[in-house]
Amino acid sequence: MKLLQRQQLITVAALLLTLALGACEQPGDPGTRSPQADLSQAAAISNLIEQAQHASSPQSEQLLIKAANLLLEQDKPADAQRLLDTVNPTSLDSDTLAALVLTLSNVNLALDKPQQAEELLTTDRMGLLTASNQLSADRLNEISLQRARIWELNNNYLAAARERIFVAPMLESESADSNQQMIWNDLIAIPNDTLEQLSNTIAVPEIQGWLELAWIYKGYQDNLDQQLKQLDQWQTRYPGHPAALKLPEALRLVRELSTNQPQQIALLLPTQGKYRPAAQAILNGFMGAYYAANGNQDQSGTSIRVYDTSDVTRFQTTYDLAVAEGAEVIIGPLQKENLRKLLTTTDNLPVTTIALNQEQGQYESPANLYQFGLSPEDDATEVAKHAMHKQYERAAVLFQNNPWWERAYLAFAQDWQADKRQVTGIASYDDQNKMANAIKDMLLVQHSEFRARQLRNILGKPVEFQPRRRQDIDFIYLISTPEQARQIRPLLDFYYAEDIPVIAGSQIYSGKASPKNDRDLNGIEFCDIPWLLEKPDTIQQAMRKAWPKADHRYFRLNAMGVDAYRLQSRLQLLTQIPDAGLFGATGNLSIGIDNQVHRELSWAVMKNGRPQLLPKITETEIKEDARSPLQTNEHTNQTLQTTDRQQADRQPG
């Protein structure tokens, strides 16, 4: 190795050992590695580096790669990066080069740089694609699986599924089973319209079979009997398909779900008083989904009964009556007072119950009570994930002082800081009159003004001055109503924050496009339910036709009613297979260990005062795959060539 590289290695080795020793002297959190374990691993890393200094190539580079992987295990990706920077990739043999690139991709992932990790494995920047013709089948498989994992992290699910399908024949036992499950997970993450489009255009039988199967799962989720019929037809068309030999677990449950549909469902809703409009909106959505699944003439054999829960003092009596009259599933209650009565029950409830509200914190839910609501925590979690995907590190949060908005802020801060990111600024305001001062304080503009006054006093004369905001904010999480946001965005511009991205939750959108009023929201990215952002499905079209003048303020509750119907039919699926997913009107639904229904939302950006849906996969990817996987870009062609060679290597000679 070159003298310069040896000197770099000596410096790095000394630094790493110093850091490790320093870490061992500090008390760790309970459950973390012991100081002795850290010291032992640090010594092992130092020993590998020392050996590398005296070894010839490629043994020297292989030792450094091994040391870098140990650093990754110690959660020290920056140190691993510095170590690998001393390696010259141009002089390496193909297998060592591949090991280097794979380790560097893991370093970039640990440093939260998934785009850079993808570039390493999908371009010839470091010579990986050129070297692939000299790699073993096992190494090629490792590269393919890593490439798929990175595409998944970058939400490029179609490319990831395609890569996994190609590598699947070369995998064995548990690796093959895990890969097949990931193919399924990737495909069901693709939007319905895209699945349908691609299943009709891609001519590669194995890929087409996978796409059709995913479409059957998602496109027929409202009608179990029809879904079962389509599944039987698919198995007839693709008898030798890998998924036909071992169906995804979610589809294996379809037959059981079809035979276990309830004969009677009770809806416990307040049909009088202040909650009546909300209850009616939920009921309309529920019945809309019911008739869409069974036809306008009831063909399911399931009866629906509605019970009035307006009088909270009689709730338990009403609940018991519904059970006594034969309810097998109960949807409701809506009011929190009634939900708390169920949560304080010490025994399991007599029948499965899906509450239409959520209570945070202090209650332990009975095993068969599920809580489904449109909580601000779901929005906050989505905002944190979205900002992380954009590789932001420092957030400022702006919200009005009230318990609902504060819940969103606290949920966001918990998720954001748990990922070792910072909330560098927080501002809240009591009313619109105090909005400007809150924004000015959050941006620390007054500090700049104070420094200007000091300078004028020192010089004793006027000076030209342009106030500045703080520079440690990557984005602003805005939690506000549409009316407030229309004033906040211009105020941010006024206080020199026009270049800071703004991300918001569903609260910022009224539910109805208003180009004239919402122009001041242009550029803001926000999450909301698919019902309001995506192409209307048949249920939504039917409801618009039935109630053309419906109040847009209740559209989200219509969607909640639709999903309440869907949930009761898929509850067994979601509890047995947590990542199965229910692709609903209020989001992609899943059930946590706390029996709360969690929602993954859709994303849009305001353009010309209208929400424009942000695609979950890129348009170029759709166009490429709509033609044929064999006609895609350079790095995908290389993947296909590599896969062909792998298959040839596995053929008996």
C-alpha positions as CSV (number, residue, x, y, z in Angstrom):
1,M,0.0,0.0,0.0
2,K,1.1,3.6,-0.5
3,L,2.9,5.4,2.3
4,L,0.2,8.1,2.4
5,Q,-2.5,5.4,2.9
6,R,-0.4,3.8,5.6
7,Q,-0.1,7.1,7.5
8,Q,-3.9,7.6,7.1
9,L,-4.5,4.2,8.6
10,I,-2.2,4.8,11.5
11,T,-4.1,8.0,12.3
12,V,-7.5,6.3,11.9
13,A,-6.5,3.4,14.1
14,A,-5.3,5.6,16.9
15,L,-8.5,7.8,16.7
16,L,-10.8,4.8,16.7
17,L,-9.2,3.2,19.7
18,T,-9.3,6.6,21.5
19,L,-13.0,7.0,20.7
20,A,-13.7,3.4,21.8
21,L,-11.9,3.9,25.1
22,G,-13.7,7.1,25.7
23,A,-17.0,5.5,25.1
24,C,-16.2,2.7,27.5
25,E,-15.5,5.2,30.3
26,Q,-19.0,6.6,30.0
27,P,-22.0,4.9,31.7
28,G,-24.3,3.4,29.0
29,D,-28.0,3.1,29.0
30,P,-29.5,-0.1,30.3
31,G,-29.6,-2.8,27.7
32,T,-26.7,-1.4,25.7
33,R,-23.4,-3.2,25.1
34,S,-21.1,-3.5,28.1
35,P,-17.8,-1.4,28.2
36,Q,-15.9,-4.6,28.1
37,A,-17.6,-5.7,24.9
38,D,-17.0,-2.3,23.3
39,L,-13.3,-2.4,24.3
40,S,-12.9,-5.9,23.0
41,Q,-14.4,-5.0,19.6
42,A,-12.4,-1.8,19.4
43,A,-9.3,-3.8,20.0
44,A,-10.3,-6.3,17.2
45,I,-10.9,-3.4,14.8
46,S,-7.5,-1.9,15.7
47,N,-5.9,-5.3,15.2
48,L,-7.4,-5.7,11.7
49,I,-6.2,-2.2,10.7
50,E,-2.7,-3.0,12.0
51,Q,-2.7,-6.3,10.0
52,A,-3.8,-4.4,6.9
53,Q,-0.8,-2.0,7.2
54,H,1.6,-5.0,6.8
55,A,-0.4,-7.1,4.3
56,S,-0.3,-6.9,0.5
57,S,-3.2,-6.4,-1.8
58,P,-6.0,-7.7,-1.8
59,Q,-5.6,-9.1,1.7
60,S,-5.0,-5.6,3.1
61,E,-8.2,-4.2,1.6
62,Q,-10.2,-7.2,2.7
63,L,-9.0,-6.7,6.3
64,L,-10.1,-3.0,6.1
65,I,-13.5,-4.0,4.8
66,K,-13.9,-6.4,7.6
67,A,-12.9,-3.7,10.1
68,A,-15.4,-1.3,8.5
69,N,-18.2,-3.9,9.0
70,L,-17.3,-4.2,12.7
71,L,-17.5,-0.4,12.9
72,L,-21.0,-0.6,11.4
73,E,-22.0,-3.1,14.0
74,Q,-20.8,-0.6,16.6
75,D,-23.0,2.1,15.0
76,K,-20.0,4.1,13.8
77,P,-20.7,4.6,10.1
78,A,-18.8,7.8,9.9
79,D,-15.6,6.1,11.1
80,A,-16.3,3.2,8.7
81,Q,-16.5,5.7,5.9
82,R,-13.2,7.3,6.9
83,L,-11.5,3.9,7.0
84,L,-12.9,2.9,3.5
85,D,-11.8,6.2,2.1
86,T,-8.2,4.8,2.3
87,V,-9.0,2.0,-0.1
88,N,-8.2,2.5,-3.8
89,P,-10.9,0.5,-5.7
90,T,-9.2,0.7,-9.1
91,S,-6.6,-1.9,-8.1
92,L,-9.0,-4.5,-6.6
93,D,-10.0,-7.9,-7.9
94,S,-13.7,-8.2,-8.8
95,D,-14.8,-10.0,-5.6
96,T,-13.0,-7.6,-3.2
97,L,-14.4,-4.7,-5.2
98,A,-17.9,-6.1,-4.8
99,A,-17.3,-6.5,-1.0
100,L,-16.1,-2.9,-0.8
101,V,-19.2,-1.6,-2.7
102,L,-21.6,-3.6,-0.6
103,T,-20.0,-2.3,2.6
104,L,-20.0,1.3,1.3
105,S,-23.7,0.9,0.5
106,N,-24.4,-0.2,4.1
107,V,-22.3,2.8,5.3
108,N,-24.4,5.2,3.2
109,L,-27.6,3.6,4.5
110,A,-26.4,4.0,8.1
111,L,-25.6,7.6,7.3
112,D,-29.1,8.1,6.0
113,K,-28.0,8.5,2.4
114,P,-30.1,5.9,0.6
115,Q,-29.8,7.7,-2.8
116,Q,-26.0,7.5,-2.6
117,A,-26.3,3.8,-1.6
118,E,-28.5,3.1,-4.7
119,E,-26.0,4.9,-7.0
120,L,-23.2,2.6,-5.8
121,L,-25.1,-0.5,-6.8
122,T,-26.9,0.6,-9.9
123,T,-24.2,2.5,-11.8
124,D,-20.6,1.7,-12.8
125,R,-19.2,4.6,-10.7
126,M,-16.9,2.2,-8.9
127,G,-16.7,-0.4,-11.6
128,L,-19.2,-2.9,-10.1
129,L,-21.2,-3.5,-13.2
130,T,-18.0,-4.1,-15.2
131,A,-16.8,-6.5,-12.6
132,S,-20.0,-8.4,-12.4
133,N,-19.1,-10.9,-15.2
134,Q,-16.3,-12.2,-13.0
135,L,-18.3,-12.6,-9.8
136,S,-19.6,-15.8,-8.3
137,A,-23.3,-16.6,-8.2
138,D,-23.5,-16.1,-4.5
139,R,-21.9,-12.7,-4.7
140,L,-24.3,-11.7,-7.5
141,N,-27.2,-12.8,-5.4
142,E,-25.9,-10.7,-2.5
143,I,-25.7,-7.7,-4.7
144,S,-29.2,-8.2,-6.1
145,L,-30.8,-8.5,-2.7
146,Q,-28.9,-5.4,-1.4
147,R,-30.1,-3.5,-4.5
148,A,-33.7,-4.6,-3.8
149,R,-33.4,-3.5,-0.2
150,I,-32.2,-0.1,-1.1
151,W,-34.9,0.4,-3.7
152,E,-37.4,-0.5,-1.0
153,L,-36.0,2.1,1.3
154,N,-36.3,4.6,-1.6
155,N,-39.9,3.6,-2.2
156,N,-39.0,2.2,-5.6
157,Y,-41.1,-0.9,-4.9
158,L,-41.6,-2.0,-8.5
159,A,-37.9,-2.1,-9.3
160,A,-37.3,-3.9,-6.0
161,A,-40.0,-6.5,-6.8
162,R,-38.6,-7.0,-10.3
163,E,-35.0,-7.6,-8.9
164,R,-36.3,-10.0,-6.3
165,I,-38.3,-12.0,-8.9
166,F,-35.2,-12.3,-11.1
167,V,-33.0,-13.5,-8.2
168,A,-35.6,-15.8,-6.7
169,P,-34.6,-19.0,-8.7
170,M,-31.1,-18.8,-7.3
171,L,-32.1,-18.7,-3.6
172,E,-32.7,-21.6,-1.3
173,S,-34.7,-22.4,1.9
174,E,-35.2,-19.5,4.3
175,S,-33.7,-17.0,1.9
176,A,-36.1,-18.0,-0.8
177,D,-39.1,-17.8,1.5
178,S,-38.1,-14.4,2.8
179,N,-37.5,-13.1,-0.7
180,Q,-40.9,-14.3,-1.9
181,Q,-42.6,-12.5,1.0
182,M,-40.7,-9.3,0.2
183,I,-41.8,-9.6,-3.5
184,W,-45.4,-9.7,-2.2
185,N,-44.8,-6.8,0.2
186,D,-43.3,-4.7,-2.6
187,L,-46.1,-5.4,-5.1
188,I,-49.0,-4.6,-2.7
189,A,-47.2,-1.2,-2.0
190,I,-47.8,-0.2,-5.6
191,P,-51.0,1.8,-6.3
192,N,-53.9,-0.1,-7.7
193,D,-54.1,1.8,-11.0
194,T,-50.4,1.0,-11.7
195,L,-50.8,-2.7,-10.9
196,E,-53.8,-3.0,-13.2
197,Q,-51.9,-1.1,-16.0
198,L,-48.8,-3.2,-15.7
199,S,-50.5,-6.5,-15.4
200,N,-52.2,-5.8,-18.8
201,T,-49.0,-4.7,-20.5
202,I,-46.0,-6.7,-19.2
203,A,-45.5,-9.9,-21.3
204,V,-43.0,-11.7,-19.0
205,P,-45.3,-14.5,-17.6
206,E,-43.8,-14.7,-14.1
207,I,-43.9,-11.0,-13.5
208,Q,-47.3,-10.7,-15.1
209,G,-48.6,-13.5,-12.7
210,W,-47.2,-11.6,-9.7
211,L,-48.8,-8.3,-10.8
212,E,-52.2,-10.0,-11.4
213,L,-52.1,-11.7,-8.0
214,A,-51.4,-8.4,-6.3
215,W,-54.2,-6.7,-8.2
216,I,-56.6,-9.5,-7.1
217,Y,-55.6,-8.9,-3.5
218,K,-56.0,-5.1,-3.6
219,G,-58.7,-4.6,-6.3
220,Y,-61.2,-7.1,-4.8
221,Q,-60.7,-6.4,-1.1
222,D,-64.3,-5.1,-0.7
223,N,-65.8,-8.4,-1.9
224,L,-64.4,-11.6,-0.3
225,D,-66.5,-13.9,-2.5
226,Q,-65.5,-12.3,-5.7
227,Q,-61.8,-12.2,-4.5
228,L,-61.9,-15.9,-3.9
229,K,-63.4,-16.5,-7.4
230,Q,-60.7,-14.5,-9.0
231,L,-58.0,-16.3,-7.0
232,D,-59.2,-19.7,-8.2
233,Q,-59.1,-18.4,-11.8
234,W,-55.6,-17.1,-11.3
235,Q,-54.4,-20.5,-10.0
236,T,-55.9,-22.1,-13.0
237,R,-54.0,-19.7,-15.3
238,Y,-50.7,-20.0,-13.5
239,P,-50.4,-23.5,-12.1
240,G,-46.6,-23.6,-12.0
241,H,-46.1,-20.0,-10.8
242,P,-43.9,-19.7,-7.6
243,A,-46.8,-17.9,-5.8
244,A,-49.2,-20.7,-6.8
245,L,-46.9,-23.3,-5.2
246,K,-46.9,-21.2,-2.0
247,L,-49.5,-18.5,-1.8
248,P,-48.8,-15.4,0.2
249,E,-50.2,-15.9,3.7
250,A,-52.7,-13.1,3.3
251,L,-54.3,-14.8,0.3
252,R,-54.3,-18.2,2.1
253,L,-56.6,-16.6,4.7
254,V,-59.1,-15.4,2.1
255,R,-61.0,-18.7,2.1
256,E,-61.3,-18.7,5.8
257,L,-62.5,-15.1,5.9
258,S,-65.1,-15.8,3.2
259,T,-66.7,-18.6,5.3
260,N,-66.6,-16.5,8.5
261,Q,-68.5,-13.4,7.5
262,P,-70.9,-12.2,10.3
263,Q,-74.6,-12.6,9.9
264,Q,-75.4,-9.5,11.9
265,I,-73.5,-6.2,12.5
266,A,-74.6,-3.6,14.9
267,L,-73.7,0.1,14.5
268,L,-73.7,2.0,17.8
269,L,-74.0,5.7,16.8
270,P,-75.5,8.9,18.2
271,T,-78.5,9.5,16.0
272,Q,-79.5,12.7,17.9
273,G,-77.8,15.7,19.3
274,K,-74.5,17.5,18.3
275,Y,-72.9,14.3,17.1
276,R,-75.7,13.4,14.7
277,P,-74.1,14.9,11.5
278,A,-70.8,13.1,12.1
279,A,-72.7,9.8,12.8
280,Q,-74.8,10.2,9.7
281,A,-71.6,10.7,7.6
282,I,-70.1,7.6,9.0
283,L,-73.3,5.6,8.5
284,N,-73.5,6.8,4.8
285,G,-70.0,5.6,4.2
286,F,-70.5,2.3,5.9
287,M,-73.7,1.5,4.0
288,G,-72.1,2.7,0.7
289,A,-69.3,0.1,1.2
290,Y,-71.8,-2.5,2.2
291,Y,-73.9,-2.1,-1.0
292,A,-70.8,-1.9,-3.1
293,A,-69.7,-5.2,-1.8
294,N,-73.0,-7.0,-2.0
295,G,-75.0,-5.1,-4.8
296,N,-77.9,-2.9,-4.2
297,Q,-80.0,-5.9,-3.4
298,D,-78.4,-7.5,-0.3
299,Q,-76.9,-10.8,-1.3
300,S,-74.6,-11.4,1.7
301,G,-77.0,-12.6,4.2
302,T,-75.6,-10.0,6.7
303,S,-78.1,-7.7,8.4
304,I,-77.2,-4.2,9.6
305,R,-78.8,-2.7,12.7
306,V,-78.3,0.8,14.0
307,Y,-78.6,1.6,17.8
308,D,-78.8,5.1,19.2
309,T,-76.1,5.9,21.7
310,S,-76.9,9.6,22.1
311,D,-77.6,9.1,25.9
312,V,-74.2,8.2,27.3
313,T,-75.8,7.2,30.6
314,R,-77.6,4.3,28.8
315,F,-74.6,3.2,26.7
316,Q,-74.0,-0.1,28.5
317,T,-77.6,-1.0,28.3
318,T,-77.6,-0.3,24.5
319,Y,-74.4,-2.3,24.0
320,D,-75.9,-5.3,25.9
321,L,-79.1,-5.1,23.9
322,A,-77.2,-5.2,20.6
323,V,-75.4,-8.4,21.8
324,A,-78.6,-9.9,23.0
325,E,-80.3,-9.3,19.7
326,G,-77.6,-11.3,17.9
327,A,-74.8,-8.9,16.9
328,E,-71.7,-10.7,16.0
329,V,-69.7,-7.6,15.4
330,I,-70.2,-4.1,16.8
331,I,-69.1,-0.9,15.1
332,G,-68.9,1.9,17.6
333,P,-69.1,3.8,19.9
334,L,-68.2,7.2,18.5
335,Q,-68.3,9.3,21.7
336,K,-65.1,9.1,23.8
337,E,-67.2,8.8,27.0
338,N,-68.7,5.6,25.8
339,L,-65.3,4.3,24.6
340,R,-63.8,4.8,28.0
341,K,-66.6,2.6,29.5
342,L,-65.5,-0.2,27.3
343,L,-61.8,0.4,28.0
344,T,-62.4,0.1,31.8
345,T,-64.0,-3.4,31.3
346,T,-61.8,-6.0,33.0
347,D,-63.0,-8.9,31.0
348,N,-63.1,-9.4,27.2
349,L,-66.1,-8.0,25.5
350,P,-68.8,-10.5,24.4
351,V,-68.3,-9.8,20.7
352,T,-65.6,-8.1,18.6
353,T,-66.0,-4.4,18.8
354,I,-64.5,-1.7,16.5
355,A,-64.7,1.7,18.3
356,L,-64.9,4.8,16.0
357,N,-62.6,6.8,18.2
358,Q,-59.2,6.4,20.0
359,E,-58.1,7.0,23.5
360,Q,-54.4,7.5,24.1
361,G,-52.4,6.3,27.0
362,Q,-53.7,5.1,30.3
363,Y,-56.1,2.4,29.3
364,E,-55.3,-1.3,28.5
365,S,-57.6,-2.4,25.8
366,P,-59.7,-5.6,26.1
367,A,-58.4,-8.2,23.6
368,N,-61.3,-7.9,21.2
369,L,-61.8,-4.1,21.3
370,Y,-60.2,-2.2,18.4
371,Q,-59.9,1.5,18.2
372,F,-60.2,3.2,14.8
373,G,-60.1,7.0,14.5
374,L,-58.7,9.9,12.5
375,S,-56.0,10.8,15.1
376,P,-53.5,13.7,14.7
377,E,-50.8,11.2,15.7
378,D,-51.1,9.4,12.4
379,D,-50.5,12.7,10.6
380,A,-47.4,13.4,12.8
381,T,-45.9,10.0,12.1
382,E,-46.4,10.5,8.4
383,V,-44.7,13.9,8.5
384,A,-41.7,12.5,10.3
385,K,-41.3,9.6,7.9
386,H,-41.7,12.0,4.9
387,A,-39.1,14.4,6.2
388,M,-36.7,11.5,7.0
389,H,-37.1,10.2,3.5
390,K,-36.0,13.7,2.3
391,Q,-33.0,13.4,4.5
392,Y,-33.8,16.4,6.6
393,E,-32.2,16.5,10.0
394,R,-33.4,19.7,11.7
395,A,-37.1,20.6,12.1
396,A,-39.0,23.6,13.4
397,V,-42.6,23.2,14.5
398,L,-45.3,25.8,14.4
399,F,-48.8,25.2,15.9
400,Q,-51.7,26.9,17.6
401,N,-52.1,26.3,21.3
402,N,-54.8,23.6,21.8
403,P,-54.7,20.0,23.0
404,W,-55.4,18.5,19.5
405,W,-52.5,20.3,17.8
406,E,-50.2,19.7,20.7
407,R,-50.8,16.0,20.4
408,A,-49.6,16.1,16.8
409,Y,-46.4,18.1,17.9
410,L,-45.6,15.7,20.7
411,A,-46.0,12.6,18.5
412,F,-43.8,14.1,15.8
413,A,-41.1,15.1,18.3
414,Q,-41.1,11.6,19.7
415,D,-40.6,9.9,16.3
416,W,-38.2,12.6,15.0
417,Q,-35.9,12.6,18.0
418,A,-36.0,8.8,18.3
419,D,-34.2,8.8,15.0
420,K,-31.5,11.0,16.4
421,R,-32.7,14.1,14.6
422,Q,-33.3,17.6,16.1
423,V,-36.2,19.9,16.7
424,T,-34.3,23.2,16.6
425,G,-37.3,25.5,16.8
426,I,-40.8,25.4,18.4
427,A,-43.4,28.2,18.3
428,S,-47.0,28.2,19.3
429,Y,-49.6,31.0,19.3
430,D,-52.9,31.5,21.1
431,D,-54.7,33.3,18.3
432,Q,-54.1,34.8,14.9
433,N,-53.1,38.2,16.3
434,K,-50.0,36.6,17.9
435,M,-49.0,34.6,14.8
436,A,-46.4,37.0,13.5
437,N,-44.5,37.3,16.8
438,A,-44.5,33.5,17.2
439,I,-43.0,33.1,13.7
440,K,-40.5,35.9,14.3
441,D,-39.4,34.2,17.5
442,M,-39.1,30.8,16.0
443,L,-36.9,32.1,13.2
444,L,-34.8,34.2,15.7
445,V,-35.1,37.3,13.4
446,Q,-34.9,39.5,16.5
447,H,-31.4,38.3,17.2
448,S,-30.3,39.7,13.9
449,E,-32.0,42.9,14.6
450,F,-30.4,43.1,18.0
451,R,-26.9,42.7,16.5
452,A,-27.7,45.5,14.0
453,R,-28.7,47.8,16.8
454,Q,-25.5,47.0,18.7
455,L,-23.4,47.7,15.5
456,R,-25.2,51.1,15.0
457,N,-24.5,52.0,18.7
458,I,-20.8,51.1,18.3
459,L,-20.3,53.0,15.1
460,G,-22.5,55.9,16.1
461,K,-24.1,56.1,12.6
462,P,-26.7,54.3,10.5
463,V,-25.6,51.2,8.7
464,E,-27.2,49.3,5.8
465,F,-28.9,46.3,7.3
466,Q,-30.8,43.3,6.0
467,P,-32.2,41.1,8.9
468,R,-31.5,37.4,8.7
469,R,-33.2,34.4,10.1
470,R,-31.6,31.4,11.8
471,Q,-29.9,28.9,9.5
472,D,-30.4,25.7,11.4
473,I,-33.8,24.7,10.0
474,D,-34.2,22.2,7.2
475,F,-38.0,22.3,7.1
476,I,-41.0,23.6,9.1
477,Y,-43.8,21.3,10.3
478,L,-46.9,23.4,10.1
479,I,-49.9,22.3,12.2
480,S,-52.8,24.6,11.4
481,T,-56.2,25.0,9.8
482,P,-56.4,26.1,6.2
483,E,-57.5,29.6,7.3
484,Q,-54.5,30.0,9.5
485,A,-52.1,28.5,7.0
486,R,-53.2,31.1,4.4
487,Q,-51.8,33.8,6.7
488,I,-48.8,31.9,8.0
489,R,-47.2,31.2,4.6
490,P,-46.9,34.9,3.6
491,L,-45.6,35.6,7.1
492,L,-42.8,33.0,6.7
493,D,-41.9,34.7,3.4
494,F,-41.9,38.1,5.1
495,Y,-39.5,36.9,7.8
496,Y,-37.0,35.6,5.3
497,A,-38.0,31.9,5.4
498,E,-39.3,31.7,1.8
499,D,-36.7,29.1,1.0
500,I,-37.5,26.8,3.9
501,P,-39.7,23.8,2.8
502,V,-43.0,23.6,4.7
503,I,-44.6,20.2,5.4
504,A,-48.1,19.8,6.9
505,G,-50.7,17.3,8.0
506,S,-54.2,16.8,6.8
507,Q,-55.4,19.8,8.9
508,I,-54.1,22.2,6.3
509,Y,-56.6,21.0,3.6
510,S,-60.3,21.7,3.9
511,G,-61.2,18.6,1.9
512,K,-62.4,20.6,-1.1
513,A,-60.2,22.3,-3.7
514,S,-60.3,26.0,-3.4
515,P,-57.8,27.5,-5.9
516,K,-58.7,31.1,-5.1
517,N,-58.3,30.8,-1.4
518,D,-55.4,28.3,-1.3
519,R,-52.9,30.0,-3.6
520,D,-50.9,31.1,-0.6
521,L,-50.4,27.4,0.3
522,N,-48.5,26.7,-3.0
523,G,-45.5,24.6,-2.5
524,I,-46.6,23.1,0.8
525,E,-46.5,19.3,0.9
526,F,-49.1,17.7,3.1
527,C,-50.5,14.3,3.9
528,D,-54.2,13.3,3.8
529,I,-56.5,10.4,3.3
530,P,-56.6,8.7,-0.2
531,W,-60.3,9.4,-0.4
532,L,-59.5,13.1,-0.8
533,L,-56.3,13.0,-2.9
534,E,-56.5,9.9,-5.1
535,K,-58.7,8.9,-8.0
536,P,-62.3,8.2,-6.7
537,D,-63.2,4.6,-6.5
538,T,-66.7,3.1,-7.3
539,I,-67.9,3.7,-3.7
540,Q,-66.9,7.4,-3.7
541,Q,-68.5,7.9,-7.2
542,A,-71.7,6.3,-6.0
543,M,-71.8,8.5,-2.9
544,R,-71.2,11.7,-4.9
545,K,-74.0,10.8,-7.2
546,A,-76.3,10.0,-4.2
547,W,-75.4,13.2,-2.3
548,P,-74.1,15.8,-4.8
549,K,-74.4,18.6,-2.3
550,A,-72.8,16.8,0.6
551,D,-70.9,19.0,3.1
552,H,-67.2,18.6,2.3
553,R,-66.4,19.0,6.1
554,Y,-67.7,15.4,6.5
555,F,-65.9,13.7,3.6
556,R,-63.3,12.3,6.0
557,L,-66.0,10.8,8.1
558,N,-67.6,9.3,5.0
559,A,-64.3,7.6,4.3
560,M,-64.1,6.4,7.9
561,G,-67.5,4.7,7.6
562,V,-66.3,3.0,4.4
563,D,-63.2,1.7,6.2
564,A,-65.2,0.6,9.2
565,Y,-67.0,-1.8,6.9
566,R,-63.8,-3.0,5.4
567,L,-62.2,-3.5,8.8
568,Q,-64.9,-5.8,10.1
569,S,-64.4,-8.1,7.2
570,R,-60.6,-8.1,7.3
571,L,-60.0,-8.0,11.1
572,Q,-58.7,-11.6,11.3
573,L,-56.3,-10.9,8.4
574,L,-54.9,-7.8,10.0
575,T,-54.4,-9.3,13.4
576,Q,-52.8,-12.5,12.2
577,I,-50.6,-10.9,9.5
578,P,-49.7,-7.4,10.8
579,D,-48.1,-6.2,7.5
580,A,-51.0,-7.6,5.3
581,G,-52.4,-4.1,4.8
582,L,-55.9,-2.9,4.2
583,F,-55.8,-0.3,1.4
584,G,-58.6,1.9,2.6
585,A,-60.3,5.2,2.0
586,T,-58.6,6.7,5.1
587,G,-55.1,5.2,4.4
588,N,-53.2,2.0,4.3
589,L,-54.5,0.4,7.5
590,S,-52.8,-1.9,10.0
591,I,-53.4,-2.9,13.6
592,G,-50.7,-2.4,16.2
593,I,-50.1,-4.5,19.3
594,D,-52.2,-2.0,21.2
595,N,-55.2,-2.8,19.1
596,Q,-55.2,0.7,17.6
597,V,-55.7,1.0,13.9
598,H,-52.8,2.9,12.3
599,R,-53.1,4.7,9.0
600,E,-50.4,5.4,6.3
601,L,-51.6,8.4,4.4
602,S,-51.1,9.7,0.8
603,W,-49.1,12.8,0.0
604,A,-49.8,15.9,-2.2
605,V,-48.3,19.3,-2.9
606,M,-50.3,22.5,-3.4
607,K,-50.0,23.8,-7.0
608,N,-52.1,26.7,-8.2
609,G,-54.2,26.3,-5.1
610,R,-55.0,22.7,-5.8
611,P,-53.6,19.5,-4.2
612,Q,-51.6,17.5,-6.7
613,L,-50.9,13.9,-5.7
614,L,-47.3,13.0,-5.2
615,P,-46.7,9.6,-6.8
616,K,-45.6,6.7,-4.7
617,I,-43.4,5.5,-7.5
618,T,-41.7,7.5,-10.2
619,E,-43.4,8.0,-13.6
620,T,-40.2,6.9,-15.5
621,E,-40.4,3.6,-13.6
622,I,-44.0,3.1,-14.7
623,K,-43.2,3.8,-18.3
624,E,-40.2,1.5,-18.3
625,D,-42.1,-1.4,-16.8
626,A,-45.1,-0.8,-19.0
627,R,-42.9,-1.6,-22.0
628,S,-41.0,-4.6,-20.7
629,P,-38.4,-5.3,-18.1
630,L,-36.1,-6.1,-21.0
631,Q,-36.3,-2.6,-22.4
632,T,-35.4,-0.6,-19.3
633,N,-32.4,1.6,-18.5
634,E,-28.7,0.6,-18.5
635,H,-28.4,-0.6,-14.9
636,T,-31.5,-2.8,-15.2
637,N,-30.2,-4.4,-18.4
638,Q,-27.0,-5.2,-16.6
639,T,-29.1,-6.8,-13.8
640,L,-30.9,-8.9,-16.3
641,Q,-27.6,-10.0,-18.0
642,T,-26.2,-10.8,-14.6
643,T,-29.3,-12.8,-13.7
644,D,-29.1,-14.8,-16.9
645,R,-25.5,-15.6,-16.1
646,Q,-26.4,-16.7,-12.6
647,Q,-29.0,-19.0,-13.9
648,A,-26.5,-20.4,-16.4
649,D,-24.1,-21.0,-13.6
650,R,-26.7,-23.0,-11.7
651,Q,-27.5,-25.2,-14.8
652,P,-26.0,-28.7,-14.7
653,G,-23.1,-28.9,-17.1
